[in-house]
């Protein structure tokens, strides 16, 4: 990753990005739940998201989230999830979202280490999800 692209990506993630670990009920699995680390970037200019995707080697998907209505522009979402995040998140230095970045990296490592029902990491992954709620809370604390 070129230094210029790295700096640009760090700014986009800090400004328009969201990092998180999401807990989902998955009744078809032995554990009944799963955890998914995720990076999302939302913008009205699809070209910005396409550039982020290109910098990251083409991984992830871009979705159209809202239709154009009146003055409101189309809204696009770029999403990358899973162990792919370990390819680039450790190389980035974020300002406003560095705690979230570190938690996503930790979750990726925990998930890749153990994929069984009785993993000792399930408790820690649940704690990470709660920590994200606190970090991403909006408004007054």
C-alpha positions in Angstrom: 0.0 0.0 0.0 1.5 3.4 -1.0 1.9 5.9 1.8 -0.4 8.4 0.0 -3.1 5.7 -0.3 -2.6 4.6 3.3 -3.1 8.2 4.6 -6.1 8.7 2.4 -7.7 5.5 3.7 -7.0 6.3 7.3 -8.8 9.6 6.8 -11.8 8.1 5.1 -12.2 5.4 7.8 -11.8 8.0 10.6 -14.3 10.3 9.0 -16.9 8.1 7.2 -16.1 4.7 8.5 -17.4 2.4 11.2 -15.6 -0.5 12.8 -17.4 -3.1 14.9 -17.8 -6.7 15.9 -21.4 -7.9 15.5 -23.0 -10.8 17.4 -25.5 -12.8 15.4 -27.8 -15.6 16.3 -26.9 -18.5 14.0 -29.1 -21.5 14.9 -27.6 -23.6 12.2 -24.2 -23.6 14.0 -23.2 -25.6 17.0 -22.6 -22.5 19.1 -25.9 -20.9 18.1 -24.1 -17.5 17.8 -21.3 -16.1 15.8 -19.3 -12.9 15.8 -18.4 -10.9 12.7 -15.7 -8.2 12.6 -16.7 -5.6 10.1 -15.5 -2.3 8.5 -18.2 -0.1 6.9 -17.7 3.1 5.0 -20.7 5.2 3.9 -20.7 8.0 1.4 -22.9 9.6 -1.3 -20.0 9.4 -3.8 -19.5 5.8 -5.0 -16.1 6.7 -6.5 -14.7 7.3 -3.0 -15.8 3.8 -2.0 -14.5 2.3 -5.2 -11.1 3.9 -4.4 -11.1 2.5 -0.9 -11.9 -1.0 -2.4 -9.1 -0.6 -4.9 -6.6 0.3 -2.3 -7.6 -2.8 -0.3 -7.1 -5.1 -3.2 -10.7 -5.4 -4.4 -12.0 -7.0 -1.3 -15.4 -6.3 0.1 -18.6 -5.2 -1.5 -20.3 -1.9 -2.3 -24.1 -1.6 -1.9 -26.6 1.1 -2.7 -28.4 1.8 0.6 -31.0 4.5 -0.3 -32.6 5.7 -3.4 -32.4 9.3 -4.6 -35.5 11.1 -3.4 -35.9 14.8 -3.9 -32.7 16.5 -2.8 -31.4 13.4 -1.1 -28.6 11.7 -3.0 -28.0 7.9 -3.4 -26.2 6.6 -0.3 -23.5 3.8 -0.8 -22.0 1.4 1.7 -18.7 -0.3 1.4 -18.3 -3.3 3.6 -15.4 -5.6 4.4 -15.7 -8.3 7.0 -13.9 -11.3 8.5 -10.3 -12.3 8.6 -9.5 -10.1 5.5 -9.4 -7.2 8.0 -6.1 -8.6 9.4 -4.5 -7.9 6.0 -4.6 -4.1 6.4 -6.0 -2.9 9.8 -2.7 -3.6 11.7 -0.9 -1.3 9.2 -3.2 1.7 9.7 -3.0 4.5 12.3 -6.4 5.9 13.1 -7.0 9.0 15.2 -10.6 8.9 16.3 -11.2 5.2 15.9 -8.0 3.6 17.0 -9.5 1.8 20.0 -12.1 0.3 17.7 -9.3 -0.8 15.3 -7.5 -2.6 18.0 -10.6 -4.4 19.2 -11.4 -5.6 15.7 -7.9 -6.9 15.3 -8.2 -8.7 18.7 -11.6 -10.2 17.7 -10.2 -11.4 14.3 -7.4 -13.2 16.1 -9.8 -14.8 18.6 -12.2 -16.0 15.9 -9.5 -17.4 13.8 -7.9 -19.3 16.7 -11.1 -21.1 17.9 -14.2 -22.1 15.9 -15.8 -24.5 18.4 -18.8 -24.2 20.6 -17.0 -24.2 23.9 -14.3 -21.8 23.0 -12.9 -19.8 26.0 -13.0 -16.8 23.7 -16.8 -16.6 23.4 -16.9 -14.6 26.6 -14.2 -12.2 25.5 -15.9 -11.7 22.1 -19.1 -10.8 23.9 -17.2 -8.3 26.0 -15.7 -6.8 22.8 -19.2 -6.3 21.5 -20.2 -4.5 24.6 -17.1 -2.3 24.4 -18.1 -1.3 20.9 -21.5 -0.2 22.2 -19.8 2.1 24.6 -17.2 3.4 22.1 -19.8 4.0 19.3 -22.4 5.6 21.6 -23.7 8.9 20.3 -24.9 11.9 22.3 -24.4 12.5 26.0 -22.6 9.9 28.1 
